[in-house]
Amino acid sequence: MCTHLTTPECIWDGESMTREGSDNYLIIAHPSENKILIASDGIGHSSLPLIRIPENGPWWEVGPLTKLVNDEIKIQTSVLRCVAGDDNLTQAGARVYTLEAHSIPESLGANARWVARKEAIEQSNLPENHRALLNAWFTESETGQYPITRAPWARPGWFASAIGFAQQTLSERNSSLLEVQQQRTWERSSVIKLGTSEGPMCLKACPSMYAFEPVLTQMLAKRFPLNTPEVIQINEQKKLLLMRWITGRPLSESREIKMWETALSIFAEMQIGFIDDTAKLKEIGCTDLATSGLSTKFLKLVSDRDTMLIGRTGGLTSDEAKKIDSLSLRIESACANLSALGIPDSFEHGDFRAEHILVDNGRPIIFDLSNTVVTHPFFSAVQMLDFENAAEFLPGHLNARSRLLKSYLEPWTSKFGSMEQLIEGFEIARPLAALKEGLIRAIINLPHLEHREKWEFMVPYWMKKFIELSKS
């Protein structure tokens, strides 16, 4: 087992680090015994294994962490979840992850050992916060009881089952699994990159709030195979989606405005193509936020003082809360005007950003449909053009935003109004799109999260955006 590495470093003595990067303490569970791994410096000091990664990336991007553990410590693991250091509003200090070991070396070396609860908690000199985390871990491990909102992939045994699904699917295709690389794990999804004999694939697991995503992705792939990921297999019961790994570069890296125009136009065609299938979308589980009923939902949202976190970290100020109250009549009027334009509901991506479009050999590939709802389709374009400020990715192109907007709206002119009428509809939709984002967080995301307190800021964030857009 490693004691000294260069970049990144594997630290076993628990010493504090001064270089930039992330310190990641590991609670690694033994594959068959109720024990965890403890590291020692040989002179009586113990600690949880500590991995330093030079890049301080998002805590949910676990690929570099698992690769280092697997390659350097020689323990095949998967991350279950981050149990400390996953605060989304403040700069995290050291993080603590729980990991499941799938295979272990015959010898750990002199500076590490597997220990049971008593030694880990009562006899070690671990910091108090680590001992508290270990106490909680051992309790869950011994009882097998977890919070009902705990994601399946954050529970022991899930990883092997998911990989088993992939192996069976590949076997039926006369293919084989060559490599497994965990990429991401958080309450919203688990993403695993698979090396196979027919090329790389992506195994994505979805939580109950996004249970529709495998089916919806498959539906889109059948209708728009050139601009969506190739779906290999889905498992509706387990909410698993096996896709061909998408190659190419994110649209955000492209400075060719024609590629952006093409992507927006194709996406509009997708939405138009699903107008007559909104009943099917709702049947598979997409939330119904019909334009005709948005006013009632939005007004209920903005009147929820607890959700606004007034005066709290990440919440609205008292002045912002008063401003929201003063905009109630404008919300009603805007919703009525948007509905009166007669543009039918369709699938709304929910997170239509340039990072969710990859360009492969000149083809835009649109993916990540987790936040899809059935509502006014223009909300997606607002996300791209205004929330993402797409024009900033295209320096040197005059009137970039106007060109991109017209590229998106042009397909709609064939049946749903003139360009001028559609632009009017888009302008009405702009501030309402921020309310829609807040509504999704309040009624879809937060109720399903184990640690909703770490994500509650999302609702007031979008209320602030609504106030901002209401000024323009």
C-alpha positions as CSV (number, residue, x, y, z in Angstrom):
1,M,0.0,0.0,0.0
2,C,1.3,3.4,-0.9
3,T,2.8,5.7,1.7
4,H,4.2,8.4,-0.5
5,L,3.2,9.5,-4.0
6,T,4.0,12.6,-6.0
7,T,0.9,13.9,-7.9
8,P,-1.7,13.2,-6.7
9,E,-0.6,12.2,-3.2
10,C,-1.8,9.4,-1.0
11,I,-1.3,10.4,2.6
12,W,-1.6,7.8,5.4
13,D,-0.4,9.8,8.5
14,G,-3.3,12.3,8.7
15,E,-0.9,15.3,8.5
16,S,-2.5,18.6,7.3
17,M,-1.8,19.7,3.8
18,T,-0.9,23.2,2.6
19,R,-1.1,22.9,-1.2
20,E,-4.2,23.7,-3.1
21,G,-6.5,20.8,-3.8
22,S,-8.9,18.6,-1.9
23,D,-8.3,16.4,1.1
24,N,-10.5,13.4,1.0
25,Y,-10.8,11.1,4.1
26,L,-12.1,7.6,3.3
27,I,-14.4,5.3,5.3
28,I,-13.7,2.1,3.3
29,A,-15.9,-0.8,4.2
30,H,-14.6,-4.3,4.2
31,P,-16.3,-6.5,1.5
32,S,-17.4,-9.2,3.9
33,E,-16.9,-8.1,7.5
34,N,-18.3,-5.3,9.5
35,K,-14.9,-3.4,9.6
36,I,-13.4,-0.3,8.1
37,L,-9.8,0.5,7.1
38,I,-7.6,2.5,9.4
39,A,-4.2,3.8,8.6
40,S,-1.3,4.1,11.0
41,D,2.0,5.9,11.0
42,G,3.6,3.1,13.0
43,I,4.1,5.0,16.2
44,G,0.6,4.9,17.6
45,H,-1.2,7.5,15.5
46,S,-4.2,6.4,13.5
47,S,-6.4,8.1,11.0
48,L,-8.8,7.4,8.2
49,P,-7.0,6.9,4.9
50,L,-6.5,10.4,3.3
51,I,-6.3,11.0,-0.4
52,R,-5.2,14.3,-1.8
53,I,-6.3,15.3,-5.2
54,P,-4.6,18.5,-6.7
55,E,-7.7,19.7,-8.4
56,N,-10.4,20.8,-6.0
57,G,-13.4,19.8,-8.2
58,P,-17.0,19.3,-7.3
59,W,-17.5,16.7,-4.5
60,W,-19.8,14.6,-6.7
61,E,-17.2,14.1,-9.4
62,V,-15.5,11.0,-7.9
63,G,-13.6,9.6,-10.9
64,P,-10.2,10.9,-9.8
65,L,-10.7,9.7,-6.3
66,T,-11.8,6.1,-7.1
67,K,-9.1,5.8,-9.7
68,L,-6.4,6.7,-7.2
69,V,-7.7,4.3,-4.6
70,N,-8.1,1.5,-7.0
71,D,-4.7,2.0,-8.8
72,E,-2.5,3.1,-6.0
73,I,-3.9,1.5,-2.8
74,K,-4.9,-1.6,-4.8
75,I,-8.3,-1.9,-3.3
76,Q,-11.1,-2.1,-5.8
77,T,-13.8,0.3,-4.5
78,S,-16.8,2.4,-5.4
79,V,-17.9,5.5,-3.6
80,L,-21.2,5.3,-1.8
81,R,-21.6,8.9,-0.9
82,C,-19.9,12.1,0.5
83,V,-20.8,12.4,4.2
84,A,-18.9,15.6,5.0
85,G,-17.6,18.5,3.0
86,D,-20.5,18.5,0.6
87,D,-21.8,22.0,1.6
88,N,-22.8,23.8,-1.6
89,L,-22.7,27.3,-0.3
90,T,-19.3,27.5,1.4
91,Q,-15.8,26.4,0.5
92,A,-15.4,22.9,1.8
93,G,-12.6,21.9,4.0
94,A,-11.6,18.2,4.1
95,R,-14.2,15.9,2.6
96,V,-15.2,12.5,4.0
97,Y,-16.5,9.7,1.7
98,T,-17.9,6.3,2.4
99,L,-16.7,3.6,0.0
100,E,-17.5,0.0,-0.6
101,A,-14.6,-2.4,-1.2
102,H,-15.2,-5.1,-3.8
103,S,-11.9,-6.8,-3.6
104,I,-8.8,-6.3,-1.4
105,P,-5.1,-7.3,-1.7
106,E,-3.8,-10.2,0.3
107,S,-1.6,-7.9,2.3
108,L,-2.3,-4.3,3.2
109,G,1.2,-3.6,4.4
110,A,2.3,-2.5,7.9
111,N,0.6,0.9,7.9
112,A,-3.0,-0.2,7.5
113,R,-5.5,-2.6,9.0
114,W,-9.1,-3.5,9.1
115,V,-10.8,-2.7,12.5
116,A,-14.2,-3.3,14.0
117,R,-16.4,-0.7,15.7
118,K,-14.9,-0.8,19.2
119,E,-11.3,-0.2,18.0
120,A,-12.3,2.3,15.4
121,I,-14.4,4.5,17.7
122,E,-13.3,3.9,21.3
123,Q,-9.6,3.2,21.1
124,S,-8.4,5.2,18.1
125,N,-7.2,8.8,18.3
126,L,-9.4,9.9,15.4
127,P,-10.9,13.4,15.4
128,E,-14.3,13.7,17.1
129,N,-16.1,14.5,13.8
130,H,-14.6,11.4,12.2
131,R,-15.6,9.3,15.2
132,A,-19.2,10.6,14.9
133,L,-19.3,9.7,11.2
134,L,-17.9,6.2,12.0
135,N,-20.5,5.7,14.7
136,A,-23.3,6.5,12.3
137,W,-21.7,4.3,9.6
138,F,-21.4,1.3,11.9
139,T,-25.0,1.7,13.1
140,E,-26.3,1.7,9.6
141,S,-24.1,-1.3,8.7
142,E,-25.1,-3.3,11.7
143,T,-28.9,-2.6,11.4
144,G,-29.2,-2.4,7.6
145,Q,-31.6,0.5,8.1
146,Y,-31.2,3.6,5.9
147,P,-33.2,6.7,5.4
148,I,-36.0,6.1,2.9
149,T,-34.6,8.9,0.7
150,R,-31.1,7.4,0.6
151,A,-30.3,6.9,-3.1
152,P,-30.0,3.2,-4.1
153,W,-26.4,3.7,-5.3
154,A,-25.4,5.0,-1.8
155,R,-26.3,1.6,-0.3
156,P,-24.0,-1.4,-0.1
157,G,-24.5,-4.0,-2.8
158,W,-26.1,-1.7,-5.4
159,F,-22.9,-1.2,-7.4
160,A,-22.4,-4.9,-8.1
161,S,-26.0,-5.3,-9.1
162,A,-25.8,-2.4,-11.6
163,I,-22.6,-3.8,-13.1
164,G,-24.3,-7.2,-13.3
165,F,-27.1,-5.6,-15.4
166,A,-24.5,-4.2,-17.7
167,Q,-22.6,-7.5,-18.0
168,Q,-25.8,-9.4,-18.8
169,T,-26.7,-6.9,-21.5
170,L,-23.3,-7.0,-23.0
171,S,-23.3,-10.8,-22.9
172,E,-26.5,-10.9,-24.9
173,R,-24.8,-8.7,-27.5
174,N,-21.8,-11.0,-27.6
175,S,-19.7,-8.3,-26.0
176,S,-17.7,-8.2,-22.8
177,L,-17.0,-5.7,-20.0
178,L,-13.3,-4.6,-19.9
179,E,-13.2,-1.7,-17.4
180,V,-15.3,0.1,-14.9
181,Q,-14.8,3.7,-14.0
182,Q,-17.1,5.4,-11.5
183,Q,-17.5,9.0,-12.6
184,R,-20.1,10.7,-10.5
185,T,-22.3,10.0,-7.5
186,W,-24.7,12.3,-5.7
187,E,-28.4,12.2,-4.8
188,R,-29.4,13.1,-8.4
189,S,-27.6,10.3,-10.3
190,S,-24.8,7.8,-10.5
191,V,-22.7,7.8,-13.7
192,I,-20.3,5.0,-14.5
193,K,-18.1,4.8,-17.6
194,L,-17.7,1.2,-18.9
195,G,-15.0,0.0,-21.2
196,T,-16.4,-2.7,-23.4
197,S,-15.3,-4.8,-26.4
198,E,-17.5,-2.6,-28.6
199,G,-16.3,0.7,-27.3
200,P,-17.0,2.9,-24.2
201,M,-20.5,3.0,-22.7
202,C,-22.2,5.0,-20.0
203,L,-24.3,3.4,-17.3
204,K,-26.5,6.0,-15.6
205,A,-28.8,5.4,-12.6
206,C,-31.7,7.7,-11.9
207,P,-33.4,8.5,-8.6
208,S,-37.2,8.1,-8.2
209,M,-37.8,11.8,-9.0
210,Y,-36.2,11.2,-12.4
211,A,-37.5,7.6,-12.9
212,F,-38.8,8.6,-16.4
213,E,-35.3,9.5,-17.8
214,P,-34.3,6.1,-19.2
215,V,-37.7,5.7,-21.0
216,L,-37.6,9.3,-22.3
217,T,-34.1,9.0,-23.5
218,Q,-35.0,5.9,-25.4
219,M,-38.1,7.7,-26.9
220,L,-35.9,10.5,-28.1
221,A,-33.3,8.2,-29.5
222,K,-35.8,6.4,-31.6
223,R,-37.1,9.6,-33.1
224,F,-33.9,11.6,-33.3
225,P,-31.1,9.1,-33.5
226,L,-28.6,11.5,-35.0
227,N,-28.9,14.0,-32.2
228,T,-29.3,11.9,-29.0
229,P,-27.2,9.2,-27.3
230,E,-27.5,5.7,-28.6
231,V,-29.5,3.7,-26.1
232,I,-28.2,0.2,-25.6
233,Q,-30.7,-1.0,-22.9
234,I,-32.8,0.3,-20.1
235,N,-34.1,-1.3,-16.9
236,E,-37.3,0.6,-15.9
237,Q,-37.6,-1.1,-12.5
238,K,-34.0,-0.3,-11.5
239,K,-34.1,3.0,-13.3
240,L,-30.9,2.2,-15.2
241,L,-29.9,3.6,-18.6
242,L,-27.1,2.0,-20.6
243,M,-25.9,4.2,-23.5
244,R,-23.1,4.5,-25.9
245,W,-20.5,6.9,-24.4
246,I,-20.9,10.2,-26.2
247,T,-17.7,11.4,-27.8
248,G,-17.1,15.0,-29.0
249,R,-16.6,18.3,-27.3
250,P,-19.1,20.4,-25.3
251,L,-20.9,23.0,-27.3
252,S,-19.6,25.5,-24.8
253,E,-16.1,25.1,-26.3
254,S,-17.3,25.9,-29.8
255,R,-16.9,29.4,-31.1
256,E,-18.8,28.6,-34.4
257,I,-22.1,30.4,-34.2
258,K,-23.6,28.2,-36.9
259,M,-23.1,25.1,-34.7
260,W,-25.0,26.9,-31.9
261,E,-27.7,27.9,-34.3
262,T,-28.0,24.3,-35.6
263,A,-28.2,22.9,-32.0
264,L,-31.0,25.3,-31.1
265,S,-32.9,24.6,-34.3
266,I,-32.7,20.9,-33.8
267,F,-33.8,21.1,-30.2
268,A,-36.9,23.1,-31.3
269,E,-37.7,20.4,-33.9
270,M,-37.6,17.9,-31.1
271,Q,-40.0,19.9,-28.9
272,I,-42.4,20.4,-31.9
273,G,-42.2,16.6,-32.6
274,F,-43.4,15.8,-29.1
275,I,-46.4,18.3,-28.9
276,D,-48.9,15.5,-29.7
277,D,-47.3,13.2,-27.2
278,T,-47.5,15.1,-24.0
279,A,-50.0,12.6,-22.6
280,K,-47.3,9.9,-23.1
281,L,-44.7,12.1,-21.4
282,K,-46.9,12.5,-18.4
283,E,-47.7,8.8,-18.4
284,I,-44.0,7.9,-18.1
285,G,-43.6,10.3,-15.1
286,C,-42.7,13.7,-16.5
287,T,-44.3,16.3,-14.1
288,D,-47.3,18.2,-15.7
289,L,-46.7,22.0,-15.4
290,A,-49.3,22.9,-18.0
291,T,-49.0,26.6,-19.1
292,S,-52.7,27.1,-18.3
293,G,-52.1,26.3,-14.7
294,L,-48.8,28.0,-14.0
295,S,-50.2,31.1,-12.4
296,T,-51.7,29.2,-9.5
297,K,-48.6,27.1,-9.0
298,F,-46.3,30.2,-9.2
299,L,-48.3,32.2,-6.8
300,K,-48.4,29.4,-4.3
301,L,-44.6,29.1,-4.6
302,V,-43.8,32.7,-4.0
303,S,-46.2,32.9,-1.0
304,D,-44.3,30.1,0.8
305,R,-42.2,32.1,3.2
306,D,-40.3,29.1,4.6
307,T,-39.1,28.0,1.2
308,M,-37.8,31.5,0.5
309,L,-35.4,31.2,3.5
310,I,-35.9,34.9,4.3
311,G,-32.9,36.3,6.2
312,R,-31.1,33.0,6.2
313,T,-27.9,31.9,4.3
314,G,-28.7,31.6,0.7
315,G,-32.2,33.0,1.1
316,L,-34.0,36.2,0.2
317,T,-33.5,39.4,2.1
318,S,-36.6,41.0,3.5
319,D,-36.5,43.6,0.7
320,E,-36.4,40.9,-1.9
321,A,-39.3,39.1,-0.3
322,K,-41.3,42.3,-0.4
323,K,-40.4,42.8,-4.1
324,I,-41.6,39.2,-4.8
325,D,-44.9,40.1,-3.1
326,S,-45.3,43.2,-5.2
327,L,-44.9,41.2,-8.4
328,S,-47.8,38.9,-7.8
329,L,-50.2,40.7,-10.2
330,R,-47.5,40.7,-12.9
331,I,-47.1,37.0,-12.5
332,E,-50.8,36.4,-13.1
333,S,-50.8,38.8,-16.1
334,A,-47.7,37.2,-17.7
335,C,-49.0,33.7,-17.3
336,A,-52.3,34.7,-18.9
337,N,-50.5,36.4,-21.8
338,L,-48.2,33.5,-22.4
339,S,-51.1,31.0,-22.4
340,A,-53.1,33.3,-24.8
341,L,-50.4,33.0,-27.5
342,G,-51.5,29.5,-28.0
343,I,-48.1,27.8,-28.2
344,P,-48.7,24.2,-27.1
345,D,-46.9,22.6,-24.2
346,S,-44.2,20.0,-25.0
347,F,-41.2,18.5,-23.3
348,E,-39.1,21.1,-21.6
349,H,-35.5,20.0,-21.0
350,G,-35.2,21.6,-17.5
351,D,-31.4,22.0,-17.8
352,F,-30.8,23.1,-21.4
353,R,-27.2,24.2,-21.2
354,A,-24.2,24.1,-23.6
355,E,-22.6,21.5,-21.3
356,H,-25.4,19.2,-22.1
357,I,-24.8,19.3,-25.8
358,L,-21.8,17.6,-27.3
359,V,-20.6,18.1,-30.8
360,D,-19.6,14.9,-32.5
361,N,-18.4,15.2,-36.1
362,G,-20.5,18.3,-36.7
363,R,-23.6,16.8,-35.0
364,P,-25.0,18.2,-31.8
365,I,-25.9,15.5,-29.3
366,I,-28.4,16.6,-26.7
367,F,-28.5,14.6,-23.4
368,D,-29.2,14.7,-19.7
369,L,-33.0,14.8,-19.5
370,S,-33.3,14.5,-15.7
371,N,-35.2,17.7,-15.1
372,T,-37.7,17.3,-18.0
373,V,-41.2,18.5,-17.4
374,V,-44.3,19.1,-19.6
375,T,-44.8,22.9,-19.8
376,H,-44.2,25.8,-22.1
377,P,-41.3,24.8,-24.4
378,F,-39.7,28.3,-24.6
379,F,-38.5,27.9,-21.0
380,S,-35.7,25.7,-22.4
381,A,-34.5,28.4,-24.7
382,V,-34.5,31.0,-21.9
383,Q,-32.2,28.7,-20.0
384,M,-29.7,28.6,-22.8
385,L,-29.9,32.2,-24.0
386,D,-30.3,34.1,-20.8
387,F,-29.5,32.0,-17.7
388,E,-26.4,30.6,-19.5
389,N,-25.9,33.8,-21.5
390,A,-25.0,31.8,-24.6
391,A,-23.7,34.9,-26.5
392,E,-20.8,35.1,-24.1
393,F,-19.4,31.9,-25.6
394,L,-19.4,33.6,-29.0
395,P,-17.1,36.7,-28.8
396,G,-16.7,38.5,-32.1
397,H,-20.2,37.6,-33.4
398,L,-22.4,40.7,-33.6
399,N,-26.0,40.2,-32.5
400,A,-25.2,36.6,-31.4
401,R,-28.1,36.4,-29.0
402,S,-30.6,37.7,-31.6
403,R,-29.3,35.2,-34.2
404,L,-29.5,32.3,-31.7
405,L,-33.0,33.2,-30.7
406,K,-34.2,33.4,-34.2
407,S,-32.6,30.0,-35.0
408,Y,-34.6,28.5,-32.1
409,L,-37.9,30.2,-33.1
410,E,-37.7,29.6,-36.8
411,P,-39.0,26.0,-36.7
412,W,-42.0,27.3,-34.7
413,T,-43.0,29.8,-37.5
414,S,-44.4,27.0,-39.7
415,K,-47.4,26.5,-37.5
416,F,-47.4,28.7,-34.4
417,G,-47.1,32.3,-35.5
418,S,-44.9,34.9,-37.1
419,M,-41.4,35.5,-35.9
420,E,-42.5,38.8,-34.2
421,Q,-45.3,37.0,-32.3
422,L,-42.9,34.2,-31.2
423,I,-40.3,36.7,-30.0
424,E,-43.1,38.4,-28.0
425,G,-43.9,35.0,-26.4
426,F,-40.3,34.4,-25.6
427,E,-40.0,37.8,-23.9
428,I,-43.0,37.0,-21.8
429,A,-41.5,33.6,-20.9
430,R,-38.2,35.0,-19.7
431,P,-39.0,35.9,-16.1
432,L,-41.5,33.1,-15.8
433,A,-38.8,30.6,-16.7
434,A,-37.0,31.5,-13.5
435,L,-40.1,30.8,-11.5
436,K,-40.4,27.5,-13.3
437,E,-36.9,26.6,-12.2
438,G,-37.7,27.5,-8.6
439,L,-40.9,25.5,-8.8
440,I,-39.1,22.3,-10.0
441,R,-36.7,22.6,-7.1
442,A,-39.5,23.1,-4.6
443,I,-41.9,20.4,-5.7
444,I,-39.7,17.8,-7.5
445,N,-36.2,17.9,-6.1
446,L,-36.2,18.9,-2.5
447,P,-38.9,16.4,-1.3
448,H,-36.8,13.5,-2.6
449,L,-33.4,14.5,-1.2
450,E,-32.0,13.0,1.9
451,H,-30.2,16.2,2.8
452,R,-32.5,18.8,1.5
453,E,-31.0,21.4,3.8
454,K,-27.9,21.4,1.6
455,W,-30.0,22.3,-1.5
456,E,-32.7,24.6,-0.1
457,F,-30.9,27.6,-1.4
458,M,-31.9,26.6,-5.0
459,V,-35.4,28.0,-4.7
460,P,-34.5,31.5,-3.4
461,Y,-31.7,31.6,-6.0
462,W,-34.3,31.4,-8.8
463,M,-36.5,33.9,-7.0
464,K,-33.6,36.3,-7.1
465,K,-33.3,35.6,-10.8
466,F,-37.0,36.2,-11.3
467,I,-36.6,39.7,-9.7
468,E,-33.7,40.4,-11.9
469,L,-35.5,39.5,-15.1
470,S,-38.6,41.3,-14.1
471,K,-36.6,44.6,-14.2
472,S,-35.8,44.2,-17.9
